[in-house]
Amino acid sequence: MKWAEGLDKLSIFLYLAISLFAVTNIYSVDESLGKKQLIFFCISLVVGGIIFMMRTKFFENFASIIYVLGVLLLIGLFPFGTEILGQKNWYKFGGFTMQPVEFAKIGVALMLSNYVSGPDFNLKYKKSVYTVLAVIGIPAIVVLAIPDVGSLLVFLAFFIALYREGLSGWFFGVIGIIAAVFLISLAINPLYVIGGIAVVFLLIIFLNFYRIHWNVMSVASFLGSFLLLAGLAYGTPKILEKMPKHQRERIEVLYKGEKAFRDTSGYNLLYSKTAIGSGGFFGKGYKEGSVTQGKFVPEQETDYIFCTVGEEWGFFGATLLVIFYAVFIGRIYYLAERQKSIFNRVFGYCFASILLIHFAINLGMVMGLFPTVGIPLPYFSYGGSSFLAFSIMTFIFFKLNYADRNSLV
C-alpha cells in the first residue's frame, strides 16, 4: 500500500511486540491488572491514530503550550496531589490515577526540539546555554521538590540530545566525576578520598605545568574544582545520614548486599534475584513461576516486572526482550539521525534517550546494580500514565518520521 511506504515497519513491530509481551507478563502477575493494561494498550492505539491524523507542524507550533501545561501539572501536585508509596506525585480522579511527570517529559522534549531548531540556537553563546538549561531545569527542580529522584535522573536524557547538537563532552565528564566521588565516599573514609583527589590534582598540575597559562582565573578554577570535590566527599556521609531510612537503606544495599536488609529495603531485590536466577535457561513456564505466583515481590507488576520474565521465560526470554529493547532504541536513534528536520532529529534523540535511561536504570534496579528509585520499564511496567506517555512519544516520532520520509524537500 502506497500510504504505508513512509512507515518504519521494524520499529512499529518492536513497539507492538514489547507492549503485548508486557500485557502477557502483567496478566501472569495479576489477571485483573493484565486486563487493564490491555485496555491501556487499546487506548494508546486510538491516541496513536489521532496523532497520525494531526498536522506535523502542530507539535512545533504548540510545543510551548504543551510544555507550560506539563510544568503546571507538576506544580499542581503540591496542593492537589495524592501521596502513594511515600511520594506525592499522583493525581487521583475516582478510581483512576495519573502521574504528570510522565507527560511533562513530552513537553520538555517538544520545547527543547522547538528551541534547538530555531534560528537563535547556538551552544557557543551563553544565551542558548542558559535557555536550554532553563527549559530542562524548571520542571527538574519541581520534580526534585516533590521529591521524585528517579524521574529526576531521566532528565539527563535531554543532555544526550544536546550532545548531538554540540554540547561539550566535558559536561558528561564532570557529571561522571561527581558521581564517582559520591559513590566512592559512601564506601571509603572521606579523608582518604580527599587525599586521593589532592594527589590527582597535583599530578595534573605537574604533568601540565608548562602547558597551562597560569593566571588568577586558572588558579581559581583549579582551587574551586578541588574544593567542590573535597566538599562533596566530606559531605556525602552526612547527606546519607539525613536521608529517610528507606532511601538510605536502598543505597546501602549496593554496598552491604540485600541480605543485610532482607526484611526492609533489600526484600524486593532479594526475591527479584531469586526469581530471575530460578528461571534457568528456558524458564519455568508461563504462570508457573513460584516467586511470581506466590506474590513474594511487592510491586512486581510495575518496577520489578522484569523478574517475572526471568523466572517464567528464563535466560532465553529475558535476553530476547533485552535485544528487542536494544534494537528498538538503536532504531529510533538511527531514524532520528536521518531526519531532514532539526526539530524531528532533536525530538527523536530526546525520545530514544529517555527510553535508554529508563531501560538501563530499571534493569539495574532488578539486578542490584542500581538503587531502587521507582523507574518503570518502558511499555512493560503496569500503569496507564507511563504506558500512555511512552506511546504518545512513540507515535509523535512515528508521525514525524512518516512525514519526513514522504517529504519532497
C-alpha positions as CSV (number, residue, x, y, z in Angstrom):
1,M,0.0,0.0,0.0
2,K,1.4,3.4,-1.0
3,W,0.2,5.2,2.1
4,A,2.3,2.8,4.3
5,E,5.6,3.4,2.4
6,G,6.7,6.0,5.0
7,L,6.1,3.8,8.0
8,D,9.0,2.2,9.6
9,K,7.8,-1.4,9.9
10,L,10.6,-2.6,12.2
11,S,10.1,0.0,14.9
12,I,6.3,-0.5,14.8
13,F,6.7,-4.2,15.1
14,L,9.0,-3.9,18.1
15,Y,6.6,-1.4,19.8
16,L,3.7,-3.9,19.4
17,A,5.7,-6.9,20.3
18,I,7.1,-5.4,23.5
19,S,3.7,-3.9,24.5
20,L,1.8,-7.2,24.0
21,F,4.5,-9.3,25.7
22,A,4.2,-6.8,28.6
23,V,0.4,-7.4,28.8
24,T,1.1,-11.2,28.9
25,N,3.5,-10.9,31.8
26,I,1.4,-8.4,33.8
27,Y,-1.5,-10.9,33.4
28,S,0.6,-13.6,34.9
29,V,1.3,-11.5,38.0
30,D,-2.3,-10.2,38.3
31,E,-5.1,-11.1,35.9
32,S,-7.2,-8.0,36.6
33,L,-4.2,-5.7,36.1
34,G,-3.3,-7.5,32.9
35,K,-6.8,-6.8,31.5
36,K,-6.5,-3.2,32.5
37,Q,-3.1,-2.9,30.7
38,L,-4.7,-4.4,27.6
39,I,-7.3,-1.6,27.8
40,F,-4.4,1.0,28.1
41,F,-2.8,-0.6,25.1
42,C,-6.0,-0.3,23.0
43,I,-6.5,3.3,24.2
44,S,-2.9,4.1,23.1
45,L,-3.6,2.8,19.6
46,V,-6.6,5.1,19.3
47,V,-4.5,8.0,20.5
48,G,-1.8,7.0,18.0
49,G,-4.4,7.1,15.2
50,I,-5.4,10.6,16.3
51,I,-1.8,11.7,16.3
52,F,-1.3,10.4,12.8
53,M,-4.3,12.4,11.6
54,M,-2.8,15.6,13.0
55,R,-0.7,18.0,11.0
56,T,3.1,17.6,11.7
57,K,3.5,21.3,12.4
58,F,1.1,21.1,15.3
59,F,3.9,19.7,17.5
60,E,6.2,22.6,16.7
61,N,3.5,25.3,16.9
62,F,2.1,24.1,20.2
63,A,5.4,22.9,21.9
64,S,5.5,25.9,24.3
65,I,1.8,25.4,25.3
66,I,2.3,21.7,25.9
67,Y,5.5,22.5,27.9
68,V,3.8,25.1,30.2
69,L,0.8,22.7,30.8
70,G,3.2,20.0,31.8
71,V,5.0,22.3,34.3
72,L,1.7,23.5,35.7
73,L,0.5,19.9,36.2
74,L,3.7,19.2,38.2
75,I,3.3,22.3,40.3
76,G,-0.4,21.4,40.9
77,L,0.8,18.3,42.7
78,F,1.7,20.3,45.8
79,P,-1.8,21.4,46.7
80,F,-3.8,18.7,44.8
81,G,-1.6,15.6,44.6
82,T,-2.2,12.3,46.2
83,E,0.6,10.5,48.1
84,I,1.3,7.0,47.0
85,L,4.2,4.9,48.4
86,G,5.7,7.9,50.1
87,Q,5.7,10.2,47.1
88,K,3.1,12.9,46.3
89,N,3.4,12.6,42.6
90,W,0.0,11.4,41.5
91,Y,-3.4,12.9,40.8
92,K,-6.4,10.8,41.7
93,F,-9.7,11.0,40.0
94,G,-12.1,8.5,41.5
95,G,-10.6,5.1,40.7
96,F,-8.1,6.5,38.3
97,T,-4.6,7.9,38.9
98,M,-2.4,10.0,36.7
99,Q,1.4,10.7,37.1
100,P,2.0,14.1,35.5
101,V,5.8,13.8,35.4
102,E,5.5,11.2,32.6
103,F,3.6,13.7,30.4
104,A,5.9,16.6,31.4
105,K,8.8,14.7,29.7
106,I,6.9,15.0,26.4
107,G,6.5,18.8,26.9
108,V,10.2,19.2,27.6
109,A,11.2,17.1,24.6
110,L,8.9,19.2,22.3
111,M,10.0,22.5,23.8
112,L,13.7,21.6,23.5
113,S,13.2,20.4,19.9
114,N,11.4,23.7,19.1
115,Y,14.1,25.9,20.5
116,V,17.1,24.0,19.2
117,S,15.6,24.0,15.7
118,G,15.1,27.8,15.8
119,P,17.5,30.4,14.3
120,D,18.7,31.8,17.6
121,F,20.1,28.5,18.9
122,N,23.9,28.1,19.2
123,L,25.6,26.5,22.1
124,K,28.6,28.7,21.6
125,Y,26.6,31.6,23.1
126,K,25.7,31.8,26.7
127,K,22.1,32.8,25.9
128,S,21.4,29.5,24.2
129,V,23.1,27.6,27.1
130,Y,21.0,29.4,29.7
131,T,17.8,28.9,27.7
132,V,18.2,25.1,27.3
133,L,19.2,24.8,31.0
134,A,16.0,26.7,31.9
135,V,13.8,24.5,29.7
136,I,15.2,21.4,31.4
137,G,15.8,22.9,34.8
138,I,12.4,24.4,35.6
139,P,10.5,21.0,35.6
140,A,13.5,19.2,37.0
141,I,13.5,21.5,40.1
142,V,9.8,20.9,40.6
143,V,10.4,17.1,40.3
144,L,13.2,17.3,42.8
145,A,11.0,19.2,45.3
146,I,8.3,16.5,45.1
147,P,10.7,14.6,45.6
148,D,11.0,12.1,42.8
149,V,14.7,11.3,42.4
150,G,14.1,8.5,39.8
151,S,12.2,10.8,37.4
152,L,14.9,13.5,38.0
153,L,17.6,11.1,36.7
154,V,15.6,10.7,33.4
155,F,16.1,14.4,32.7
156,L,19.7,13.6,31.9
157,A,18.3,12.2,28.7
158,F,17.9,15.7,27.3
159,F,21.6,16.4,27.6
160,I,22.3,13.4,25.4
161,A,20.2,15.0,22.7
162,L,22.0,18.3,23.3
163,Y,25.4,16.5,22.9
164,R,24.3,15.6,19.4
165,E,23.6,19.3,18.8
166,G,27.1,20.4,20.0
167,L,27.1,20.2,23.8
168,S,30.7,19.6,25.0
169,G,31.5,16.1,26.2
170,W,33.1,17.8,29.3
171,F,29.6,18.0,30.7
172,F,29.3,14.3,31.0
173,G,32.8,14.0,32.2
174,V,32.0,16.4,35.1
175,I,28.8,14.5,35.9
176,G,30.8,11.2,35.9
177,I,33.5,12.6,38.2
178,I,30.9,14.0,40.7
179,A,29.0,10.6,40.7
180,A,32.2,8.7,41.2
181,V,33.3,10.8,44.1
182,F,29.9,10.5,45.7
183,L,29.8,6.7,45.3
184,I,33.4,6.1,46.5
185,S,32.8,8.4,49.5
186,L,30.0,6.1,50.6
187,A,32.3,3.1,50.9
188,I,35.7,4.7,51.9
189,N,36.7,7.2,54.6
190,P,36.1,10.7,53.1
191,L,39.5,11.8,54.3
192,Y,41.2,9.1,52.1
193,V,39.0,10.2,49.2
194,I,40.0,13.9,49.7
195,G,43.7,12.8,49.8
196,G,43.2,10.9,46.5
197,I,41.6,13.9,44.9
198,A,44.5,16.1,46.0
199,V,47.1,13.6,44.5
200,V,45.2,13.6,41.2
201,F,45.1,17.4,41.1
202,L,48.8,17.6,41.9
203,L,49.6,15.1,39.1
204,I,47.6,17.1,36.6
205,I,49.4,20.3,37.6
206,F,52.8,18.6,37.5
207,L,52.3,17.0,34.1
208,N,50.8,20.1,32.5
209,F,52.6,22.9,34.3
210,Y,54.1,24.4,31.3
211,R,51.1,23.9,29.1
212,I,48.7,25.8,31.3
213,H,48.6,29.6,31.0
214,W,48.7,30.4,34.7
215,N,46.7,33.4,35.9
216,V,44.2,34.3,38.6
217,M,41.4,32.6,36.7
218,S,43.2,29.3,36.1
219,V,44.4,29.1,39.7
220,A,40.9,30.0,41.0
221,S,39.4,27.3,38.6
222,F,41.8,24.6,39.9
223,L,41.3,25.6,43.5
224,G,37.5,25.9,43.1
225,S,37.2,22.4,41.5
226,F,39.3,20.8,44.2
227,L,37.3,22.4,47.0
228,L,34.0,21.4,45.3
229,L,35.0,17.7,45.0
230,A,36.6,17.7,48.5
231,G,33.4,19.2,50.0
232,L,31.3,16.6,48.2
233,A,33.5,13.8,49.5
234,Y,33.3,15.2,53.1
235,G,29.6,15.9,53.0
236,T,28.4,12.6,51.3
237,P,28.2,10.5,54.5
238,K,26.4,13.4,56.2
239,I,23.9,13.6,53.3
240,L,23.3,9.9,53.7
241,E,22.7,10.2,57.4
242,K,20.0,12.8,56.8
243,M,18.1,10.8,54.2
244,P,14.9,9.0,55.2
245,K,15.6,5.5,56.5
246,H,14.2,3.7,53.4
247,Q,16.1,5.8,50.9
248,R,19.4,5.4,52.9
249,E,19.0,1.7,53.0
250,R,18.3,1.5,49.3
251,I,21.8,3.0,48.7
252,E,23.5,0.9,51.4
253,V,22.1,-2.3,49.8
254,L,24.6,-1.8,47.0
255,Y,27.5,-2.0,49.4
256,K,26.3,-4.4,52.1
257,G,24.1,-6.7,50.0
258,E,20.4,-7.2,50.0
259,K,20.6,-9.9,52.7
260,A,21.7,-7.3,55.2
261,F,18.3,-5.6,54.7
262,R,16.2,-8.7,53.8
263,D,13.3,-7.5,55.9
264,T,13.3,-3.9,54.7
265,S,14.8,-2.3,51.6
266,G,16.6,-5.4,50.4
267,Y,13.5,-7.6,50.4
268,N,12.4,-6.8,46.8
269,L,15.9,-7.2,45.4
270,L,16.5,-10.5,47.2
271,Y,13.4,-12.1,45.8
272,S,13.9,-10.4,42.4
273,K,17.3,-12.1,42.1
274,T,15.8,-15.3,43.3
275,A,13.1,-15.2,40.7
276,I,15.5,-14.4,37.8
277,G,18.0,-17.0,38.9
278,S,15.5,-19.7,39.3
279,G,14.3,-19.4,35.7
280,G,17.2,-21.2,34.3
281,F,17.7,-21.1,30.5
282,F,14.2,-21.6,29.3
283,G,12.2,-20.6,32.4
284,K,9.6,-22.4,34.5
285,G,6.8,-21.8,32.1
286,Y,4.0,-19.2,31.8
287,K,2.2,-18.7,35.1
288,E,4.4,-21.4,36.6
289,G,6.9,-19.2,38.5
290,S,6.8,-19.9,42.2
291,V,8.0,-16.4,43.2
292,T,5.6,-14.7,40.8
293,Q,2.6,-16.8,41.6
294,G,3.4,-16.6,45.4
295,K,3.3,-12.8,45.2
296,F,6.7,-12.6,47.0
297,V,7.9,-9.4,45.2
298,P,5.9,-6.3,46.1
299,E,5.1,-4.1,43.1
300,Q,6.2,-6.9,40.8
301,E,3.7,-5.7,38.1
302,T,5.4,-2.3,38.0
303,D,9.1,-1.6,38.7
304,Y,10.1,-5.2,39.1
305,I,8.2,-6.8,36.2
306,F,11.4,-7.9,34.6
307,C,11.9,-10.6,37.2
308,T,8.7,-12.2,36.0
309,V,10.3,-12.5,32.6
310,G,13.4,-14.0,34.1
311,E,11.5,-16.6,36.1
312,E,8.9,-17.7,33.7
313,W,10.7,-17.3,30.3
314,G,14.3,-17.8,31.6
315,F,17.6,-16.5,30.3
316,F,16.3,-17.0,26.7
317,G,13.2,-14.9,27.1
318,A,14.9,-12.2,29.1
319,T,17.8,-11.9,26.6
320,L,15.3,-11.8,23.7
321,L,13.5,-8.9,25.5
322,V,16.7,-7.1,26.1
323,I,17.6,-7.5,22.4
324,F,14.2,-6.1,21.4
325,Y,14.7,-3.1,23.5
326,A,18.3,-2.6,22.3
327,V,17.2,-2.8,18.6
328,F,14.2,-0.6,19.2
329,I,16.2,2.2,20.9
330,G,19.0,1.9,18.4
331,R,16.5,2.1,15.5
332,I,15.0,5.3,17.0
333,Y,18.5,6.9,17.2
334,Y,19.1,5.8,13.6
335,L,15.9,7.2,12.3
336,A,16.4,10.4,14.3
337,E,19.8,10.9,12.6
338,R,18.3,10.5,9.2
339,Q,15.7,13.3,9.7
340,K,15.8,16.3,7.4
341,S,14.2,18.5,10.0
342,I,16.3,19.6,13.1
343,F,13.1,19.5,15.2
344,N,12.4,15.9,14.2
345,R,16.0,14.9,14.9
346,V,16.2,16.5,18.3
347,F,12.8,15.0,19.4
348,G,14.0,11.6,18.2
349,Y,17.1,11.8,20.2
350,C,15.2,13.0,23.3
351,F,12.7,10.1,22.9
352,A,15.4,7.5,22.4
353,S,17.5,8.8,25.3
354,I,14.5,8.7,27.7
355,L,13.9,5.1,26.7
356,L,17.6,4.3,27.1
357,I,17.8,5.7,30.7
358,H,14.5,4.2,31.8
359,F,15.6,0.8,30.4
360,A,19.1,0.9,31.9
361,I,18.1,2.1,35.3
362,N,15.1,-0.3,35.6
363,L,17.2,-3.4,34.7
364,G,20.0,-2.2,37.0
365,M,17.4,-2.0,39.9
366,V,16.1,-5.5,39.5
367,M,19.6,-6.9,39.2
368,G,21.1,-5.0,42.2
369,L,23.3,-2.7,40.1
370,F,21.4,0.5,40.9
371,P,19.3,1.6,43.9
372,T,15.6,1.2,43.8
373,V,14.3,4.6,42.6
374,G,10.9,3.9,41.1
375,I,11.7,3.9,37.4
376,P,9.2,1.9,35.2
377,L,10.4,-0.3,32.3
378,P,9.0,1.5,29.2
379,Y,5.8,-0.1,27.8
380,F,6.3,-3.1,30.1
381,S,5.6,-1.9,33.7
382,Y,1.9,-1.7,34.6
383,G,0.4,1.8,34.6
384,G,-1.7,3.8,32.4
385,S,0.2,7.1,32.8
386,S,3.6,5.6,31.9
387,F,2.3,3.4,29.0
388,L,0.2,6.2,27.5
389,A,3.0,8.8,27.8
390,F,5.6,6.5,26.2
391,S,3.1,5.6,23.5
392,I,2.3,9.3,22.8
393,M,6.1,10.0,22.4
394,T,6.3,6.9,20.2
395,F,3.5,7.9,17.9
396,I,4.6,11.5,17.7
397,F,8.0,10.3,16.4
398,F,6.4,7.8,14.1
399,K,4.4,10.6,12.7
400,L,7.4,12.9,12.3
401,N,9.4,10.2,10.6
402,Y,6.5,9.3,8.3
403,A,6.1,13.0,7.3
404,D,9.9,13.3,6.8
405,R,10.1,10.1,4.6
406,N,7.2,11.4,2.4
407,S,8.5,15.0,2.2
408,L,9.7,16.2,-1.2
409,V,12.2,18.7,0.4
